[in-house]
Amino acid sequence: MLSKLGKYEIKRELGRGAMGIVYECFDPFIQRAVAIKTIQKSRIDKAEAQEVLSRFRREAQAAGRLSHPNIVSIYEYGEDGDVAFIAMEFVVGTELKDYFDRAVRFPIGDSAKIMIQLLDALEYSHGCGVVHRDIKPSNILITQEGQVKIADFGIAKIESSDLTQVGTILGTPSYMSPEQFMGQAVDRRSDIYSAGVILYQFLTGQRPFTGSNMTVIMHKVIHQAPAPVSEFNPDIPKALLEVVNRAMAKRPADRFQTASEFMKALKAAVESSGTAMQASISEVTLKLLDSAQHLQRKAKADSSTIDFSMDDFEERLKETQREADRQAGKANYEERPDTLLREINQEFLRSSPAHQENKTTVAVTPAPVAPSKLNLVSAGSSLLARLAREAKEKIDSRQSTLQNSQDKARRVDDALNRIMQFLHPFIQHVNDVEPTINRTYRFDAHTVYANLKWRDATIDHRKLSVSDAAMMDYVAFSYKLCAPESVPLKRPWGPLETLKKELQHLRLRVIDEMDTVNKKPKQEWLEARLAPDFPVQIRFQGNYNESIIEVMCRNIEAFGVTAFKLNPDEVTTEFLDEFGLFLLGRSDSLPPQLRHV
């Protein structure tokens, strides 16, 4: 059984097929779990070997040029003896197909949330010149947090590539577009059709076209209209029916022309239908619920009451103030202190322990109480006017503090996005050039790495939640610096375990077996060989509490770990250019904006 593939340490088998196995592995350089998809070349029929391996490499090429939170990231393509492999992001999730196979029915809001993440990923992929061509539920993973991940770009078409010719039929029959069956040219609208089929399945619980064999399905896809959604679910709003029908139009010209157009139409249809999505869809956190939870939520939605807590107090107070302004014809709260104070008193009584009877929430009717129906107290009281003014000042102060905090958080998020937008094209170009880095790294006086080449840069990022509007958590990238040959290690003889820990901390690999070296007759010097490559790792982490960016570096200026702080407002084009020049070895020092912690 294999224990390693390239640099990756195999932990366990995740699944296997006719030609290969998928493993969970560990990347010792970046210290993260990865999934490794393999193909054993000797198991491939010789007549098909070229096409299978070409398709396998195409998956790495297609997905490897994409970096999107809803697309499984590809880290590396490699070959190790008889095994070709792709290292990719390790995703803990469930295939959408599993939910469909178990007849799980999603509420319209949750279905829309999944579809919007899918379409957002397709819009990005198409913008990068990659058409997936096999969008189907088994290629869509959903994490426990509700994040969608598109996988398997094995038959993707890259606009700049001629690997896939017109006339080739590839895909999964029930989700293939008519033009795919007819062997015609395929573009982004084919993915839009497949996404439309998935939306149809969300709404009906059925695939639109089924049959005993591919020929039957092909005939239906090309010539027949699917059964109307309303036959399966008569309560589906008309606007949603129109979205499904347009997405699945037979002629590509009659469909949505972009995934973004599809997404906007879906959002508009769901929001206009009032189906649990009145708030912006991008702000909804998807929760996959079982049948009992669905019933519980439906019962709650049908109730004539809502839950009120003290968190709602300020918003209700502001609404009361706005209503008082409209009644008075001016934005002056002092002229209606009675209304304001009365509403304050009511909310205070609702949230008091006596009223709650030791409960954390109280059921109240959702409709606000009209000011005209309140039993008003005297409006001439200067005390009431002062209390109303103090209440308004407190709310204004809180709003100002909140706005200030939001502005600071937005600056951190914007800075992290600027860093990511710079690094993506930067590392792509540098990976192609593989420049020599004019910097010398010394492990000790006798162990020196010089004439280093840049290799294998990768970038990673994560948001704080699955929401489209979520703030960026971090942006991290790494690459290797490689000496021309192995580097001799020579140092005075000492405790072997101490040396091992030191090398491990710096991510330096020993070629020779250290225990064997240690068994040699004791001499003045311990000598061994170190691998010629070592990792450089940089991580930009958003600290939203302090409104700064924390920068952690490994082996950046010299061997070792260093920490910096960065003001987000200082992440300018000049800073990024200067940082890039340092990485390339064309500058001797990091930008001054990076301050040592």
Sequence and secondary structure as in RCSB ss.txt:
>XXXX:A:sequence
MLSKLGKYEIKRELGRGAMGIVYECFDPFIQRAVAIKTIQKSRIDKAEAQEVLSRFRREAQAAGRLSHPNIVSIY
EYGEDGDVAFIAMEFVVGTELKDYFDRAVRFPIGDSAKIMIQLLDALEYSHGCGVVHRDIKPSNILITQEGQVKI
ADFGIAKIESSDLTQVGTILGTPSYMSPEQFMGQAVDRRSDIYSAGVILYQFLTGQRPFTGSNMTVIMHKVIHQA
PAPVSEFNPDIPKALLEVVNRAMAKRPADRFQTASEFMKALKAAVESSGTAMQASISEVTLKLLDSAQHLQRKAK
ADSSTIDFSMDDFEERLKETQREADRQAGKANYEERPDTLLREINQEFLRSSPAHQENKTTVAVTPAPVAPSKLN
LVSAGSSLLARLAREAKEKIDSRQSTLQNSQDKARRVDDALNRIMQFLHPFIQHVNDVEPTINRTYRFDAHTVYA
NLKWRDATIDHRKLSVSDAAMMDYVAFSYKLCAPESVPLKRPWGPLETLKKELQHLRLRVIDEMDTVNKKPKQEW
LEARLAPDFPVQIRFQGNYNESIIEVMCRNIEAFGVTAFKLNPDEVTTEFLDEFGLFLLGRSDSLPPQLRHV
>XXXX:A:secstr
   EETTEEEEEEEEE SS EEEEEEETTTTEEEEEEEEEGGGS HHHHHHHHHHHHHHHHHHHT   TTB  EE
EEEEETTEEEEEEE   EEEHHHHHHTT    HHHHHHHHHHHHHHHHHHHHTTEE S   GGGEEEETT  EEE
   TT EETT  SS TT   S GGG  HHHHTT    HHHHHHHHHHHHHHHHHSS S   SSHHHHHHHHHH  
   HHHH TTS HHHHHHHHHHT SSGGGS SSHHHHHHHHHHHHHHHTSS  S GGG       HHHHHHHHHH
HHSS EEE GGGHHHHHHHHHHHHHHHHTSS GGG HHHHHHHHHHHHHHHSHHHHTS S EEE SS   GGGS 
   TT HHHHHHHHHHHHHHHHHHHHHHHHHHHHHHHHHHHHHHHHHHHHHHHHHHHH  EE   EESSSS EE 
SEEEEEEEEEEEESSSSTT  EEEEEEEEEEE SS EEEEEE   HHHHHHHHHHHT  BSS HHHHHHS   SE
EEEEE SEEEEEEEEEEETTTTEEEEEEESSSSSSEEEEEE GGG  HHHHHHHHHHHTTSSSS  TT EE 
